[in-house]
Amino acid sequence: MERLGITCLRDEGPWLLDWIAHHQAAGITHFLIASHDLSDGSGALLDALADAGHITHLPFTPKGPRPPQWQALKLFAKHDLYRAAEQALFFDVDEYLVVSDGGNISNLLPDDADAMPLRWHLFGHSGRSQWEDTPVTDRFTRAAPDFVAVPTANHFKTLHRPSAFDGLGVHRPKGKQARWVDTFAKPMPSRFMEGQSFIQLLGHLTLPERAWLNHYSVRSIEEFVLKAARGLPNHTEKPVDAGYWALRNFNTQEDLRIEPMQEATRAARSALAEFNPLHDACVSYHRGVLEKLKRRKEVVDLMWQLELMQTSTPPRFGKLRDHARLIQGIGQEVSDG
C-alpha cells in the first residue's frame, strides 16, 4: 500500500534529508516531489534520491501568473502515483508529522474514512539566532499552546485517499462528498466536510489530538532571513517580514512530544548518509547566500527587529473576536464605498 508524501520545493536542500528521514520512519513509503528554479544544488540531491528509489522527482518550469505551488498541485493531481496511492499527504518541508501514541501514518486514517485534517502546531525559534546544520526537531522545542486564538495556528494539511477527491489543494483536496474524520476517527461536522473554504480548524478543533503537524515555519533568525529571500511558494506577493514572524514565532511552552519518534528518525537519517555530500553542497551554497544578505542594511535591520521580537504572546479569544470585527468592518466599508 503506497502512502505518498507530496511536496513542492525551491532551494530547500539543507532541510530535505532530515524531513524525508522523519517521514520514512513515520510510515510514508514514497515521495512525489516537484521542484522549480533551483540554484542551491538540491536538483542534484533530488535526482540522486530519485535514482535510489526514495522519491519521484518532477522538475518543472512555472508558466503564467499563478503561484508555482498551485501549478505543481495540478501536476500532482494528474500523476499516476498520486491517483494510485492508497493515502497521500501534501505538505511542506517545514512540517513534521507527530503521532502522539507512538503510532505512525499507516494506522491513522480508518478504512471507512477518506480524509483527516492535521493541524499546524506552530514552533518558534527557541531563542536561536544562528543557523546550525542539525535537525530542526532537535533545535526547536518551544511552541504555541495546542489551542491559540490565531487563525494561522489553526490551519491544517490533509491526510486523504486520492480516489475520493477530484484534485489537490494546499490545505484540503477538492471534493465535497468525502468522509472526514478527526484524529480519533470521529466524524467531522457536515458543515466542515462540505465547505471547501474551511482551511483552518477554529470552531472545529477537538482536543486532545492524536496527530498533528509540527510547523517549524520560522526556524532561527538566520534561516528566516534565507526564507524571506526565497519568498513563499503559494503567495508570491506576500512579504516574509517581521509581521510574518510575529504571527508564527510562539515560544510559549516546551514541547517534546515528537521525541518518541526520534530514534526511528535518526536510524532512517543514517540510512541516507550516502547523500550527505550533496546535502553539504546545499548547505555551503546557503551559507554563501546568507553572508551576502548580511551585507545589506535592510536585512541587518530585519535581523535586529527579530532579535527585539523574541516571542509572540498568545491572545485571548476576545482579542481575536475584536480583530475579526475590525476586519469585517473594513471589508464592509470597501463594499459600501
C-alpha positions as a Markdown table, in Angstrom:
| # | Residue | x | y | z |
|---|---|---|---|---|
| 1 | Met | 0.0 | 0.0 | 0.0 |
| 2 | Glu | 1.6 | 3.3 | -1.1 |
| 3 | Arg | 1.4 | 6.1 | 1.4 |
| 4 | Leu | 2.6 | 9.1 | -0.6 |
| 5 | Gly | 4.2 | 12.3 | 0.8 |
| 6 | Ile | 3.9 | 15.2 | -1.7 |
| 7 | Thr | 5.7 | 18.5 | -1.7 |
| 8 | Cys | 7.0 | 21.3 | -4.0 |
| 9 | Leu | 10.5 | 22.7 | -3.5 |
| 10 | Arg | 12.7 | 25.6 | -4.4 |
| 11 | Asp | 16.1 | 25.8 | -2.9 |
| 12 | Glu | 15.4 | 23.9 | 0.4 |
| 13 | Gly | 18.2 | 21.4 | 0.1 |
| 14 | Pro | 19.7 | 21.8 | 3.6 |
| 15 | Trp | 16.4 | 20.7 | 5.3 |
| 16 | Leu | 15.4 | 18.0 | 2.8 |
| 17 | Leu | 17.1 | 14.8 | 4.1 |
| 18 | Asp | 16.0 | 15.3 | 7.7 |
| 19 | Trp | 12.4 | 15.8 | 6.6 |
| 20 | Ile | 12.4 | 12.7 | 4.3 |
| 21 | Ala | 14.0 | 10.6 | 7.1 |
| 22 | His | 11.5 | 11.6 | 9.7 |
| 23 | His | 8.6 | 10.7 | 7.4 |
| 24 | Gln | 10.1 | 7.5 | 6.2 |
| 25 | Ala | 10.3 | 6.5 | 9.8 |
| 26 | Ala | 6.7 | 7.7 | 10.3 |
| 27 | Gly | 5.4 | 5.3 | 7.6 |
| 28 | Ile | 5.4 | 7.3 | 4.3 |
| 29 | Thr | 6.5 | 4.8 | 1.7 |
| 30 | His | 7.4 | 7.1 | -1.2 |
| 31 | Phe | 7.6 | 10.8 | -2.0 |
| 32 | Leu | 6.4 | 12.8 | -5.1 |
| 33 | Ile | 8.4 | 16.0 | -5.2 |
| 34 | Ala | 8.2 | 18.8 | -7.7 |
| 35 | Ser | 10.9 | 21.4 | -8.0 |
| 36 | His | 11.4 | 24.6 | -9.9 |
| 37 | Asp | 14.0 | 27.4 | -10.3 |
| 38 | Leu | 16.7 | 25.6 | -8.3 |
| 39 | Ser | 20.1 | 27.1 | -7.7 |
| 40 | Asp | 21.3 | 25.6 | -4.4 |
| 41 | Gly | 22.3 | 22.2 | -5.6 |
| 42 | Ser | 19.1 | 20.5 | -4.5 |
| 43 | Gly | 18.4 | 19.4 | -8.0 |
| 44 | Ala | 21.4 | 17.0 | -7.9 |
| 45 | Leu | 20.2 | 15.8 | -4.4 |
| 46 | Leu | 16.7 | 15.2 | -5.6 |
| 47 | Asp | 17.9 | 13.3 | -8.7 |
| 48 | Ala | 20.1 | 11.1 | -6.6 |
| 49 | Leu | 17.3 | 10.3 | -4.2 |
| 50 | Ala | 15.1 | 9.5 | -7.3 |
| 51 | Asp | 17.7 | 7.2 | -8.8 |
| 52 | Ala | 17.9 | 5.4 | -5.4 |
| 53 | Gly | 14.1 | 4.9 | -5.4 |
| 54 | His | 13.3 | 7.1 | -2.4 |
| 55 | Ile | 11.4 | 9.7 | -4.4 |
| 56 | Thr | 9.9 | 10.6 | -7.8 |
| 57 | His | 11.3 | 13.9 | -8.9 |
| 58 | Leu | 9.2 | 16.3 | -11.1 |
| 59 | Pro | 11.2 | 19.3 | -12.2 |
| 60 | Phe | 9.0 | 21.9 | -13.9 |
| 61 | Thr | 9.2 | 25.5 | -15.2 |
| 62 | Pro | 6.4 | 27.7 | -13.8 |
| 63 | Lys | 4.4 | 29.5 | -16.6 |
| 64 | Gly | 1.9 | 32.3 | -16.3 |
| 65 | Pro | 0.8 | 34.4 | -13.2 |
| 66 | Arg | -0.3 | 31.6 | -10.9 |
| 67 | Pro | 2.0 | 30.8 | -8.0 |
| 68 | Pro | 4.4 | 27.9 | -8.6 |
| 69 | Gln | 2.9 | 25.8 | -5.8 |
| 70 | Trp | -0.5 | 25.9 | -7.4 |
| 71 | Gln | 0.9 | 24.9 | -10.8 |
| 72 | Ala | 2.7 | 22.0 | -9.0 |
| 73 | Leu | -0.6 | 20.9 | -7.5 |
| 74 | Lys | -2.1 | 20.4 | -11.0 |
| 75 | Leu | 0.9 | 18.3 | -12.0 |
| 76 | Phe | 0.5 | 16.1 | -8.9 |
| 77 | Ala | -3.3 | 15.7 | -9.3 |
| 78 | Lys | -2.8 | 14.2 | -12.8 |
| 79 | His | 0.2 | 12.0 | -11.8 |
| 80 | Asp | -0.2 | 8.2 | -11.8 |
| 81 | Leu | 1.5 | 7.8 | -8.5 |
| 82 | Tyr | -1.0 | 10.2 | -6.8 |
| 83 | Arg | -4.1 | 8.7 | -8.4 |
| 84 | Ala | -2.9 | 5.1 | -7.5 |
| 85 | Ala | -1.9 | 5.9 | -3.9 |
| 86 | Glu | -3.9 | 4.5 | -1.0 |
| 87 | Gln | -3.2 | 7.6 | 1.1 |
| 88 | Ala | -1.5 | 10.9 | 0.4 |
| 89 | Leu | -0.4 | 14.0 | 2.3 |
| 90 | Phe | 0.6 | 17.3 | 0.6 |
| 91 | Phe | 2.8 | 19.2 | 3.0 |
| 92 | Asp | 5.9 | 21.3 | 3.2 |
| 93 | Val | 9.5 | 20.6 | 4.3 |
| 94 | Asp | 9.0 | 22.7 | 7.4 |
| 95 | Glu | 6.1 | 20.5 | 8.6 |
| 96 | Tyr | 6.7 | 17.3 | 10.6 |
| 97 | Leu | 4.1 | 14.7 | 11.4 |
| 98 | Val | 3.7 | 13.8 | 15.1 |
| 99 | Val | 1.6 | 10.8 | 16.2 |
| 100 | Ser | 1.2 | 11.1 | 20.0 |
| 101 | Asp | 0.6 | 7.4 | 20.9 |
| 102 | Gly | 3.8 | 6.1 | 19.2 |
| 103 | Gly | 1.9 | 5.0 | 16.0 |
| 104 | Asn | 2.6 | 6.2 | 12.5 |
| 105 | Ile | 0.8 | 7.4 | 9.4 |
| 106 | Ser | -0.1 | 3.8 | 8.4 |
| 107 | Asn | -2.7 | 3.5 | 11.2 |
| 108 | Leu | -4.1 | 7.0 | 11.4 |
| 109 | Leu | -6.8 | 7.0 | 8.7 |
| 110 | Pro | -9.5 | 4.4 | 9.3 |
| 111 | Asp | -10.7 | 2.2 | 6.4 |
| 112 | Asp | -14.2 | 3.8 | 6.4 |
| 113 | Ala | -12.9 | 7.4 | 6.1 |
| 114 | Asp | -11.5 | 9.5 | 3.2 |
| 115 | Ala | -9.7 | 12.4 | 4.9 |
| 116 | Met | -8.3 | 13.6 | 8.2 |
| 117 | Pro | -7.1 | 17.2 | 8.9 |
| 118 | Leu | -3.7 | 17.5 | 10.6 |
| 119 | Arg | -3.5 | 20.8 | 12.4 |
| 120 | Trp | -0.4 | 23.0 | 12.3 |
| 121 | His | 1.3 | 23.2 | 15.7 |
| 122 | Leu | 3.4 | 26.4 | 15.5 |
| 123 | Phe | 7.0 | 26.2 | 16.8 |
| 124 | Gly | 9.0 | 29.3 | 17.4 |
| 125 | His | 12.8 | 30.0 | 17.1 |
| 126 | Ser | 13.5 | 28.9 | 20.7 |
| 127 | Gly | 15.8 | 31.9 | 21.1 |
| 128 | Arg | 18.1 | 30.8 | 18.4 |
| 129 | Ser | 19.7 | 33.5 | 16.2 |
| 130 | Gln | 22.3 | 31.4 | 14.3 |
| 131 | Trp | 21.6 | 28.6 | 11.8 |
| 132 | Glu | 23.1 | 25.2 | 12.8 |
| 133 | Asp | 23.1 | 22.3 | 10.3 |
| 134 | Thr | 21.3 | 19.9 | 12.7 |
| 135 | Pro | 17.7 | 18.7 | 12.6 |
| 136 | Val | 15.0 | 21.3 | 13.3 |
| 137 | Thr | 13.3 | 18.8 | 15.6 |
| 138 | Asp | 16.3 | 18.8 | 17.9 |
| 139 | Arg | 16.9 | 22.6 | 17.8 |
| 140 | Phe | 13.4 | 24.0 | 18.2 |
| 141 | Thr | 11.5 | 22.7 | 21.2 |
| 142 | Arg | 9.3 | 25.7 | 22.2 |
| 143 | Ala | 5.9 | 26.2 | 20.7 |
| 144 | Ala | 2.4 | 27.7 | 20.9 |
| 145 | Pro | -0.2 | 26.1 | 23.1 |
| 146 | Asp | -2.3 | 23.4 | 21.5 |
| 147 | Phe | -5.1 | 26.0 | 21.2 |
| 148 | Val | -4.1 | 29.5 | 20.4 |
| 149 | Ala | -6.6 | 32.2 | 19.2 |
| 150 | Val | -4.7 | 32.9 | 16.0 |
| 151 | Pro | -6.2 | 31.7 | 12.7 |
| 152 | Thr | -2.7 | 30.9 | 11.3 |
| 153 | Ala | -2.1 | 28.5 | 14.1 |
| 154 | Asn | -5.2 | 26.5 | 13.2 |
| 155 | His | -4.6 | 25.8 | 9.6 |
| 156 | Phe | -4.2 | 22.2 | 8.6 |
| 157 | Lys | -3.0 | 19.8 | 5.9 |
| 158 | Thr | -4.9 | 16.7 | 4.9 |
| 159 | Leu | -4.1 | 13.0 | 5.0 |
| 160 | His | -6.5 | 11.6 | 2.4 |
| 161 | Arg | -7.4 | 8.9 | -0.1 |
| 162 | Pro | -6.9 | 10.4 | -3.6 |
| 163 | Ser | -9.6 | 8.1 | -5.0 |
| 164 | Ala | -12.2 | 10.1 | -3.0 |
| 165 | Phe | -11.3 | 13.5 | -4.4 |
| 166 | Asp | -11.3 | 15.5 | -7.7 |
| 167 | Gly | -7.9 | 17.1 | -7.1 |
| 168 | Leu | -5.4 | 18.6 | -4.7 |
| 169 | Gly | -5.4 | 21.8 | -2.8 |
| 170 | Val | -2.9 | 23.4 | -0.5 |
| 171 | His | -4.8 | 22.7 | 2.7 |
| 172 | Arg | -7.5 | 20.3 | 1.6 |
| 173 | Pro | -8.2 | 18.2 | -1.5 |
| 174 | Lys | -11.0 | 19.2 | -3.8 |
| 175 | Gly | -14.4 | 17.5 | -3.4 |
| 176 | Lys | -17.5 | 17.7 | -1.2 |
| 177 | Gln | -18.7 | 14.1 | -0.8 |
| 178 | Ala | -15.8 | 12.7 | 1.1 |
| 179 | Arg | -16.0 | 11.3 | 4.6 |
| 180 | Trp | -13.8 | 13.4 | 7.0 |
| 181 | Val | -12.8 | 12.3 | 10.5 |
| 182 | Asp | -10.7 | 13.9 | 13.2 |
| 183 | Thr | -7.5 | 12.3 | 14.5 |
| 184 | Phe | -9.5 | 10.0 | 16.8 |
| 185 | Ala | -11.6 | 8.8 | 13.8 |
| 186 | Lys | -14.7 | 10.7 | 14.9 |
| 187 | Pro | -16.8 | 12.2 | 12.0 |
| 188 | Met | -16.1 | 15.9 | 11.3 |
| 189 | Pro | -19.2 | 18.2 | 11.2 |
| 190 | Ser | -21.0 | 18.1 | 7.9 |
| 191 | Arg | -20.6 | 21.9 | 7.5 |
| 192 | Phe | -16.8 | 21.4 | 7.6 |
| 193 | Met | -16.9 | 18.4 | 5.3 |
| 194 | Glu | -18.9 | 20.2 | 2.6 |
| 195 | Gly | -17.2 | 23.6 | 3.0 |
| 196 | Gln | -14.2 | 23.8 | 0.6 |
| 197 | Ser | -13.4 | 27.2 | 2.1 |
| 198 | Phe | -12.7 | 25.8 | 5.6 |
| 199 | Ile | -8.9 | 25.7 | 5.7 |
| 200 | Gln | -8.5 | 26.2 | 9.4 |
| 201 | Leu | -9.9 | 24.4 | 12.5 |
| 202 | Leu | -11.1 | 27.3 | 14.6 |
| 203 | Gly | -14.5 | 26.2 | 15.8 |
| 204 | His | -13.9 | 22.6 | 14.7 |
| 205 | Leu | -10.8 | 21.7 | 16.8 |
| 206 | Thr | -11.2 | 18.8 | 19.2 |
| 207 | Leu | -8.6 | 18.5 | 21.9 |
| 208 | Pro | -6.6 | 16.4 | 22.7 |
| 209 | Glu | -5.5 | 15.3 | 19.3 |
| 210 | Arg | -3.9 | 12.0 | 18.3 |
| 211 | Ala | -1.8 | 13.5 | 15.5 |
| 212 | Trp | -0.8 | 16.9 | 14.1 |
| 213 | Leu | 2.0 | 18.7 | 12.1 |
| 214 | Asn | 4.8 | 20.4 | 14.0 |
| 215 | His | 5.3 | 23.5 | 11.9 |
| 216 | Tyr | 8.8 | 25.0 | 12.0 |
| 217 | Ser | 7.9 | 28.0 | 9.9 |
| 218 | Val | 10.4 | 30.5 | 11.2 |
| 219 | Arg | 13.4 | 28.4 | 12.4 |
| 220 | Ser | 16.4 | 30.5 | 13.5 |
| 221 | Ile | 16.7 | 34.2 | 12.6 |
| 222 | Glu | 19.4 | 33.4 | 10.0 |
| 223 | Glu | 17.2 | 30.7 | 8.5 |
| 224 | Phe | 14.3 | 33.1 | 8.5 |
| 225 | Val | 16.4 | 35.6 | 6.5 |
| 226 | Leu | 17.0 | 32.9 | 3.9 |
| 227 | Lys | 13.3 | 32.1 | 3.8 |
| 228 | Ala | 12.5 | 35.8 | 3.3 |
| 229 | Ala | 14.9 | 36.0 | 0.4 |
| 230 | Arg | 13.2 | 32.9 | -1.2 |
| 231 | Gly | 9.7 | 34.1 | -0.7 |
| 232 | Leu | 6.5 | 32.0 | -0.3 |
| 233 | Pro | 5.6 | 29.3 | -2.8 |
| 234 | Asn | 1.8 | 29.9 | -2.8 |
| 235 | His | 1.6 | 33.6 | -2.1 |
| 236 | Thr | 4.5 | 35.1 | -4.1 |
| 237 | Glu | 3.2 | 38.6 | -3.5 |
| 238 | Lys | 3.2 | 38.2 | 0.4 |
| 239 | Pro | 6.3 | 39.5 | 2.2 |
| 240 | Val | 8.1 | 37.3 | 4.6 |
| 241 | Asp | 8.9 | 40.0 | 7.2 |
| 242 | Ala | 8.6 | 41.0 | 10.8 |
| 243 | Gly | 4.8 | 40.7 | 10.6 |
| 244 | Tyr | 5.1 | 37.2 | 9.3 |
| 245 | Trp | 7.5 | 36.4 | 12.2 |
| 246 | Ala | 5.1 | 37.9 | 14.8 |
| 247 | Leu | 2.2 | 35.7 | 13.6 |
| 248 | Arg | 4.2 | 32.5 | 13.9 |
| 249 | Asn | 7.0 | 32.8 | 16.4 |
| 250 | Phe | 5.4 | 31.4 | 19.6 |
| 251 | Asn | 7.8 | 30.1 | 22.3 |
| 252 | Thr | 5.2 | 29.8 | 25.0 |
| 253 | Gln | 5.9 | 26.3 | 26.3 |
| 254 | Glu | 8.4 | 23.5 | 25.8 |
| 255 | Asp | 7.0 | 20.7 | 23.6 |
| 256 | Leu | 8.9 | 17.5 | 23.4 |
| 257 | Arg | 6.1 | 15.2 | 22.1 |
| 258 | Ile | 8.0 | 14.4 | 18.9 |
| 259 | Glu | 10.8 | 12.7 | 20.9 |
| 260 | Pro | 9.4 | 9.2 | 20.9 |
| 261 | Met | 9.6 | 9.2 | 17.1 |
| 262 | Gln | 13.2 | 10.5 | 17.1 |
| 263 | Glu | 15.1 | 7.2 | 17.5 |
| 264 | Ala | 13.5 | 5.8 | 14.3 |
| 265 | Thr | 14.1 | 9.1 | 12.5 |
| 266 | Arg | 17.8 | 9.0 | 13.4 |
| 267 | Ala | 18.1 | 5.5 | 12.1 |
| 268 | Ala | 16.3 | 6.5 | 8.8 |
| 269 | Arg | 18.6 | 9.5 | 8.5 |
| 270 | Ser | 21.7 | 7.4 | 9.0 |
| 271 | Ala | 20.4 | 5.2 | 6.1 |
| 272 | Leu | 20.6 | 8.3 | 3.9 |
| 273 | Ala | 24.2 | 9.0 | 4.7 |
| 274 | Glu | 25.3 | 8.3 | 1.1 |
| 275 | Phe | 23.6 | 11.6 | 0.1 |
| 276 | Asn | 25.5 | 13.7 | 2.7 |
| 277 | Pro | 28.0 | 15.2 | 0.2 |
| 278 | Leu | 25.1 | 16.5 | -1.8 |
| 279 | His | 23.4 | 17.8 | 1.3 |
| 280 | Asp | 26.7 | 19.5 | 2.4 |
| 281 | Ala | 26.9 | 21.3 | -1.0 |
| 282 | Cys | 23.4 | 22.7 | -0.5 |
| 283 | Val | 24.4 | 23.9 | 3.0 |
| 284 | Ser | 27.5 | 25.6 | 1.6 |
| 285 | Tyr | 25.5 | 27.4 | -1.1 |
| 286 | His | 23.1 | 28.8 | 1.5 |
| 287 | Arg | 25.9 | 29.8 | 3.8 |
| 288 | Gly | 27.3 | 31.9 | 0.9 |
| 289 | Val | 23.9 | 33.5 | 0.2 |
| 290 | Leu | 23.5 | 34.3 | 3.9 |
| 291 | Glu | 26.8 | 36.1 | 4.1 |
| 292 | Lys | 25.8 | 38.2 | 1.1 |
| 293 | Leu | 22.4 | 39.0 | 2.6 |
| 294 | Lys | 24.0 | 40.1 | 5.8 |
| 295 | Arg | 25.9 | 42.8 | 3.9 |
| 296 | Arg | 22.6 | 44.6 | 3.1 |
| 297 | Lys | 21.3 | 47.2 | 5.5 |
| 298 | Glu | 17.6 | 46.2 | 5.2 |
| 299 | Val | 18.5 | 42.6 | 6.1 |
| 300 | Val | 20.5 | 43.6 | 9.1 |
| 301 | Asp | 17.7 | 45.9 | 10.1 |
| 302 | Leu | 15.2 | 42.9 | 9.9 |
| 303 | Met | 17.5 | 40.7 | 11.9 |
| 304 | Trp | 17.7 | 43.3 | 14.6 |
| 305 | Gln | 13.9 | 43.7 | 14.7 |
| 306 | Leu | 13.6 | 39.9 | 15.1 |
| 307 | Glu | 16.1 | 40.0 | 17.9 |
| 308 | Leu | 13.9 | 42.5 | 19.7 |
| 309 | Met | 10.8 | 40.5 | 19.0 |
| 310 | Gln | 11.9 | 37.4 | 20.8 |
| 311 | Thr | 8.5 | 35.8 | 21.1 |
| 312 | Ser | 4.8 | 36.4 | 20.3 |
| 313 | Thr | 2.1 | 36.2 | 23.0 |
| 314 | Pro | -1.0 | 34.1 | 22.5 |
| 315 | Pro | -4.0 | 36.4 | 22.5 |
| 316 | Arg | -7.2 | 35.9 | 24.4 |
| 317 | Phe | -10.1 | 34.7 | 22.3 |
| 318 | Gly | -11.9 | 38.0 | 22.9 |
| 319 | Lys | -9.0 | 39.8 | 21.2 |
| 320 | Leu | -9.4 | 37.6 | 18.2 |
| 321 | Arg | -13.1 | 38.4 | 18.1 |
| 322 | Asp | -12.3 | 42.2 | 18.2 |
| 323 | His | -9.8 | 41.8 | 15.4 |
| 324 | Ala | -12.3 | 39.9 | 13.3 |
| 325 | Arg | -14.9 | 42.6 | 13.8 |
| 326 | Leu | -12.4 | 45.3 | 12.6 |
| 327 | Ile | -11.5 | 43.2 | 9.5 |
| 328 | Gln | -15.2 | 42.7 | 8.7 |
| 329 | Gly | -15.8 | 46.4 | 9.2 |
| 330 | Ile | -13.0 | 47.3 | 6.7 |
| 331 | Gly | -14.5 | 44.9 | 4.2 |
| 332 | Gln | -18.0 | 46.4 | 4.6 |
| 333 | Glu | -16.6 | 49.9 | 4.1 |
| 334 | Val | -14.8 | 48.8 | 0.9 |
| 335 | Ser | -18.0 | 47.2 | -0.5 |
| 336 | Asp | -20.2 | 50.2 | 0.5 |
| 337 | Gly | -17.7 | 52.7 | -1.0 |
